[in-house]
């Protein structure tokens, strides 16, 4: 997730991510980040001016990585349904492969610690915008019901989030067959009958 950063930055970001998931924001101090990452506090401040700066960089890094992963294979000439199903599957598998990143985004996307500029960059550079455009194409092609495409994207994403959380908390098990069923049900929930 943090391949674009140098080794010191990677250690800081990965450690902060793990601590935020394990201990929450208020219990994650710069001293604890330094201790757990093996990076001196002075070096941390060389790269990040504050804990909030680390959290915002973490947010941008994860959203960028998520966007690249979800949109892998998205820009093709294949049918709309094929492209949407691929994006949805990418999203689910990404969340299962990187549960800390998934949990961080879910927990901190609307946090006041995330700067508005970071949120704007994330929305524009992530997967929401492109998926919304493809939903609009599906609506225009009469594949999906008439509805605000961005609202529909968020509705479907919310369903995926809840199912992934259920899996991560061991309330249900996501097998390949169940993922396919979930994706098919998602399509059917918006499909014109």
BELKA-V259865 format. One record per residue. N is the residue number from 1. RES is the residue in three letters. SS is DSSP state (h for helix, s for strand, l for the rest). BURIAL is 1 if it has 9 or more other C-alpha atoms within 8 Angstrom, else 0. D_CENTER is the distance of its C-alpha to the mean C-alpha in whole Angstrom. Layout:
N;RES;SS;BURIAL;D_CENTER, N;RES;SS;BURIAL;D_CENTER
This chain:
1;UNK;l;0;11, 2;UNK;l;0;14, 3;UNK;l;0;17, 4;UNK;l;0;17, 5;UNK;l;0;19, 6;UNK;l;0;22, 7;UNK;h;0;23, 8;UNK;h;0;23, 9;UNK;h;1;20, 10;UNK;h;1;18, 11;UNK;h;1;20, 12;UNK;h;1;20, 13;UNK;h;1;16, 14;UNK;h;1;16, 15;UNK;h;1;18, 16;UNK;h;1;17, 17;UNK;h;1;13, 18;UNK;h;1;16, 19;UNK;h;1;18, 20;UNK;h;1;16, 21;UNK;h;1;15, 22;UNK;h;0;18, 23;UNK;h;1;20, 24;UNK;l;1;18, 25;UNK;l;0;19, 26;UNK;l;0;22, 27;UNK;l;0;23, 28;UNK;l;1;22, 29;UNK;l;0;24, 30;UNK;h;0;25, 31;UNK;h;0;27, 32;UNK;h;0;25, 33;UNK;h;1;23, 34;UNK;h;1;26, 35;UNK;h;1;27, 36;UNK;h;0;25, 37;UNK;h;1;24, 38;UNK;l;0;27, 39;UNK;l;1;27, 40;UNK;l;0;29, 41;UNK;h;1;29, 42;UNK;h;0;30, 43;UNK;h;0;28, 44;UNK;h;1;25, 45;UNK;h;1;27, 46;UNK;h;0;27, 47;UNK;h;0;24, 48;UNK;l;1;22, 49;UNK;l;0;25, 50;UNK;l;0;23, 51;UNK;h;1;21, 52;UNK;h;0;19, 53;UNK;h;1;19, 54;UNK;h;1;17, 55;UNK;h;1;15, 56;UNK;h;1;14, 57;UNK;h;0;14, 58;UNK;h;1;12, 59;UNK;h;1;9, 60;UNK;h;1;10, 61;UNK;h;1;10, 62;UNK;h;1;7, 63;UNK;h;1;5, 64;UNK;h;1;8, 65;UNK;h;1;8, 66;UNK;h;1;5, 67;UNK;h;1;7, 68;UNK;h;1;10, 69;UNK;h;1;9, 70;UNK;h;1;9, 71;UNK;l;1;12, 72;UNK;l;1;14, 73;UNK;l;0;17, 74;UNK;l;1;16, 75;UNK;l;0;19, 76;UNK;l;0;22, 77;UNK;l;0;25, 78;UNK;l;0;24, 79;UNK;l;0;24, 80;UNK;h;1;22, 81;UNK;h;0;21, 82;UNK;h;0;21, 83;UNK;h;1;18, 84;UNK;h;1;16, 85;UNK;h;1;17, 86;UNK;h;1;16, 87;UNK;h;1;12, 88;UNK;h;1;12, 89;UNK;h;1;13, 90;UNK;h;1;11, 91;UNK;h;1;8, 92;UNK;h;1;10, 93;UNK;h;0;11, 94;UNK;h;1;8, 95;UNK;h;1;7, 96;UNK;h;1;11, 97;UNK;h;0;12, 98;UNK;l;0;9, 99;UNK;h;1;10, 100;UNK;h;1;10, 101;UNK;h;1;7, 102;UNK;h;1;5, 103;UNK;h;1;9, 104;UNK;h;1;8, 105;UNK;h;1;6, 106;UNK;h;0;8, 107;UNK;h;0;11, 108;UNK;h;1;11, 109;UNK;l;1;9, 110;UNK;l;0;13, 111;UNK;l;0;15, 112;UNK;l;0;18, 113;UNK;l;0;17, 114;UNK;l;1;14, 115;UNK;l;0;17, 116;UNK;h;0;17, 117;UNK;h;0;17, 118;UNK;h;1;14, 119;UNK;h;1;12, 120;UNK;h;0;14, 121;UNK;h;1;14, 122;UNK;h;1;10, 123;UNK;h;1;11, 124;UNK;h;1;13, 125;UNK;h;1;12, 126;UNK;l;1;8, 127;UNK;l;1;9, 128;UNK;h;1;10, 129;UNK;h;1;13, 130;UNK;h;0;14, 131;UNK;h;1;13, 132;UNK;h;1;15, 133;UNK;h;1;18, 134;UNK;h;1;18, 135;UNK;h;1;19, 136;UNK;h;1;21, 137;UNK;h;1;23, 138;UNK;h;1;23, 139;UNK;h;1;24, 140;UNK;h;0;27, 141;UNK;l;0;28, 142;UNK;l;0;29, 143;UNK;l;1;26, 144;UNK;s;1;24, 145;UNK;l;1;26, 146;UNK;l;0;26, 147;UNK;l;0;24, 148;UNK;l;0;21, 149;UNK;h;1;19, 150;UNK;h;1;16, 151;UNK;h;0;17, 152;UNK;h;1;17, 153;UNK;h;1;13, 154;UNK;h;0;12, 155;UNK;h;0;15, 156;UNK;h;1;14, 157;UNK;h;0;10, 158;UNK;h;0;12, 159;UNK;h;0;14, 160;UNK;h;1;11, 161;UNK;h;0;10, 162;UNK;h;0;13, 163;UNK;h;1;14, 164;UNK;h;1;12, 165;UNK;h;0;13, 166;UNK;h;1;17, 167;UNK;h;1;16, 168;UNK;h;1;15, 169;UNK;l;0;18, 170;UNK;l;0;20, 171;UNK;l;0;21, 172;UNK;l;0;21, 173;UNK;l;0;20, 174;UNK;l;1;18, 175;UNK;l;0;20, 176;UNK;h;0;20, 177;UNK;h;0;23, 178;UNK;h;0;21, 179;UNK;h;1;18, 180;UNK;h;0;20, 181;UNK;h;0;21, 182;UNK;h;0;18, 183;UNK;h;1;17, 184;UNK;h;0;21, 185;UNK;h;0;21, 186;UNK;h;1;18, 187;UNK;h;1;20, 188;UNK;h;0;23, 189;UNK;h;0;22, 190;UNK;h;1;22, 191;UNK;s;1;25, 192;UNK;l;0;28, 193;UNK;l;0;31
